[in-house]
Amino acid sequence: MNFEKSERLKALPPYLFIEIDKKKRAKIASGADVINLGIGDPDKPTPSFIIDKMAEAIRDSKNHRYPFDEGVPAFKDSAAAFMAERFGVKLDPASEILTTIGSKDGIAHLPLAMVNPGDVVLVPAPGYPVYNSGAIFAGGRPWKMDLTAENGYLPDLEAIPVDVAEQARLIWINYPNNPTAAVAPLTFYQLLVEFARKHDIIIASDLAYSETYFEEPPHSILEIDGARQCAIEFHSLSKTFNMTGWRLGFAAGNPEVIGALAQVKGNCDSGQFNAIQWAGKEALDNYKHDDVLAMTQTYRQRRDALCDGLSAAGIETPRCAASFFVWGKCPAGVSSMDFVSRVLDEAAVVLVPGGGFAPHCDDSFRAALTVDVDRIEEAVDRISKIKW
Ligand SMILES: Cc1ncc(COP(=O)(O)O)c(C=O)c1O
């Protein structure tokens, strides 16, 4: 048989981290003591109050059957209560909230619910790659919005040509931002809602890092008047509760968009395991639990050690205000690929090159705060010895 991948799959952009991944594997295989600041996956276990709830729920045979298509109602009630308490946004759990299998599930499937072949999807660059691949799978045409330091890593809405805006169905945003750690002020959300309503575009806001912050709590776009008519927001339990492997999130916002996404998902999956949804309910009901808040303190200590340490070594690394990513500047004249390669070769520390996210970010690198502070200090010490 002559197997060929679908045109859709072939249309995905090449994976730009391939070289650095190869080098990383070789370094680990060589037995070096590698410090991995490359992975955006919390290193600490899920808090035990959530695991205890899971243990109870898994023994209840009612949870062993197919999940409800649109989620355990009690989980959605807790998601609505979280939205009301945290953001002051009151939503109807039945029509304005949808349970997802991690936020990635919702993000990847949303374009299938609303993008027709040839429609434009506005995606941030740099950005989480699934905005782009989801658009391509639906036959849409991703149009890159360059996020730059000059614009505070917010899309410049005025730079989007009118004909592009007119053909766009969907615009993706993500604050706190991966990889730049930028946060969006409410004034930006206000402008975005006006822009979206003018051009009849649905806003998809990815709030995966909403609860990891060191200054003001990040906002939800649904706080803006009129946003509920034109926006859907994706929330994740992965990072807030150290639950990446559990695969649980929810979408919130415009009921027609939520309904269309539910219809796509109803044809792709049968929802997340009920016991996980009960554990997720316990997590959301206790999002201010000491064990959850302690993670932010941990990330704060790590952030200060990394940012202050690298900055003192002459590598400009501003303290991030939110997320567990740090977005630093490579030394002048050194490309991100060269910087990250030498740091791996000479210091056995894994960083992510900005150029892998977007060509105009080739002067930057990303580090994740997902190792303990003593290892971060060790990484800083090793990197500081490299002469540029
Ligand atoms: C910006 C952003 N959005 C969404 C996700 C997906 O998270 P999950 O599917 O675990 O909820 C990630 C994961 O790294 C991410 O960085």
The ligand as a MOL file (V3000), in Angstrom:
LIG
                    3D

  0  0  0     0  0            999 V3000
M  V30 BEGIN CTAB
M  V30 COUNTS 16 16 0 0 0
M  V30 BEGIN ATOM
M  V30 1 C -0.7600 28.7150 26.1800 0
M  V30 2 C -1.2290 27.3430 26.4040 0
M  V30 3 N -2.5130 27.0430 26.1700 0
M  V30 4 C -2.9860 25.8100 26.3420 0
M  V30 5 C -2.1760 24.7840 26.7720 0
M  V30 6 C -2.7680 23.4010 26.9090 0
M  V30 7 O -2.9650 23.0590 28.2100 0
M  V30 8 P -3.9110 21.8500 28.6440 0
M  V30 9 O -4.3920 21.1610 27.4140 0
M  V30 10 O -3.0750 20.9830 29.4910 0
M  V30 11 O -5.0670 22.4890 29.3790 0
M  V30 12 C -0.8340 25.0260 27.0210 0
M  V30 13 C 0.0560 23.9330 27.4510 0
M  V30 14 O 1.2280 24.0250 27.5580 0
M  V30 15 C -0.3460 26.3400 26.8370 0
M  V30 16 O 0.9340 26.6490 27.0660 0
M  V30 END ATOM
M  V30 BEGIN BOND
M  V30 1 1 1 2
M  V30 2 1 2 3
M  V30 3 2 2 15
M  V30 4 2 3 4
M  V30 5 1 4 5
M  V30 6 1 5 6
M  V30 7 2 5 12
M  V30 8 1 6 7
M  V30 9 1 7 8
M  V30 10 2 8 9
M  V30 11 1 8 10
M  V30 12 1 8 11
M  V30 13 1 12 13
M  V30 14 1 12 15
M  V30 15 2 13 14
M  V30 16 1 15 16
M  V30 END BOND
M  V30 END CTAB
M  END
